[in-house]
Amino acid sequence: MGPQHQAANAYLAKSGSKVRVPGDTALHDLRHFYASVLIKNGATPRQVQKRLGHAKPSITLNVYTHLWEAEADQTADMMEAALNDVS
């Protein structure tokens, strides 16, 4: 485990988190983890793009589309809710 991992784990421990960074984790791995958590919790492609610093949302979508597609398709529920509001 390198000094960055030790520093990160010390910070996590100090903050009370039970999460630890494995010694073989690269910065790029953490970046993907961060994006995945944002997407799983409802962040839009534009929000993720801004957080990751991608020049365009299309870059973000090229890398992470599969994560948005993995979410349950709620489009039918959305349409039903909209139509119920009309009546």
C-alpha positions as CSV (number, residue, x, y, z in Angstrom):
1,M,0.0,0.0,0.0
2,G,1.4,3.3,-1.1
3,P,1.4,6.6,0.8
4,Q,-1.7,7.9,-1.1
5,H,-3.7,4.8,0.0
6,Q,-2.5,5.2,3.6
7,A,-3.4,8.9,3.6
8,A,-6.8,8.2,2.1
9,N,-7.5,5.4,4.6
10,A,-6.4,7.6,7.5
11,Y,-8.8,10.3,6.4
12,L,-11.6,7.8,6.0
13,A,-11.0,6.4,9.4
14,K,-10.8,9.9,11.0
15,S,-14.1,10.8,9.4
16,G,-15.7,7.7,10.9
17,S,-16.2,5.8,7.6
18,K,-15.8,2.1,7.5
19,V,-14.8,2.3,3.8
20,R,-11.2,1.6,3.0
21,V,-9.3,2.0,-0.3
22,P,-7.6,-1.3,-1.3
23,G,-3.8,-1.0,-1.8
24,D,-4.0,-1.9,-5.5
25,T,-6.6,0.7,-6.3
26,A,-5.6,3.2,-9.0
27,L,-6.9,6.8,-9.2
28,H,-8.8,5.9,-12.4
29,D,-10.6,3.1,-10.5
30,L,-11.8,5.7,-7.9
31,R,-12.9,7.9,-10.7
32,H,-15.1,5.1,-12.2
33,F,-16.4,4.3,-8.7
34,Y,-17.3,8.0,-8.2
35,A,-19.2,8.2,-11.5
36,S,-21.0,4.9,-10.9
37,V,-22.2,6.1,-7.5
38,L,-23.5,9.4,-9.0
39,I,-25.3,7.5,-11.8
40,K,-26.8,4.9,-9.4
41,N,-28.2,7.8,-7.3
42,G,-29.9,9.6,-10.2
43,A,-27.3,12.0,-11.5
44,T,-27.9,13.2,-15.1
45,P,-25.3,12.8,-17.8
46,R,-24.6,16.5,-17.7
47,Q,-24.1,16.4,-13.9
48,V,-21.6,13.5,-14.2
49,Q,-19.9,15.2,-17.1
50,K,-19.3,18.4,-15.0
51,R,-18.1,16.4,-12.0
52,L,-15.6,14.4,-14.1
53,G,-14.5,17.3,-16.1
54,H,-15.3,15.8,-19.5
55,A,-15.4,18.4,-22.3
56,K,-18.8,17.2,-23.5
57,P,-21.7,15.1,-22.2
58,S,-21.2,12.7,-25.2
59,I,-17.8,11.7,-23.7
60,T,-19.5,10.8,-20.4
61,L,-22.2,8.9,-22.3
62,N,-19.7,7.0,-24.4
63,V,-18.1,5.6,-21.2
64,Y,-21.0,5.2,-18.9
65,T,-24.2,4.6,-21.0
66,H,-24.3,1.0,-19.8
67,L,-24.8,2.2,-16.2
68,W,-27.8,4.4,-17.1
69,E,-29.2,1.6,-19.2
70,A,-28.8,-0.8,-16.3
71,E,-31.3,1.2,-14.2
72,A,-34.9,-0.1,-14.3
73,D,-36.8,1.3,-17.2
74,Q,-39.3,3.5,-15.6
75,T,-40.5,5.3,-18.7
76,A,-43.9,3.5,-18.7
77,D,-44.4,4.5,-15.1
78,M,-43.5,8.1,-16.0
79,M,-46.0,8.2,-18.8
80,E,-48.7,6.6,-16.7
81,A,-48.2,9.2,-14.0
82,A,-48.3,12.1,-16.5
83,L,-51.6,10.7,-18.0
84,N,-53.1,10.2,-14.6
85,D,-52.4,13.9,-13.8
86,V,-54.4,14.9,-16.8
87,S,-57.7,13.3,-15.8
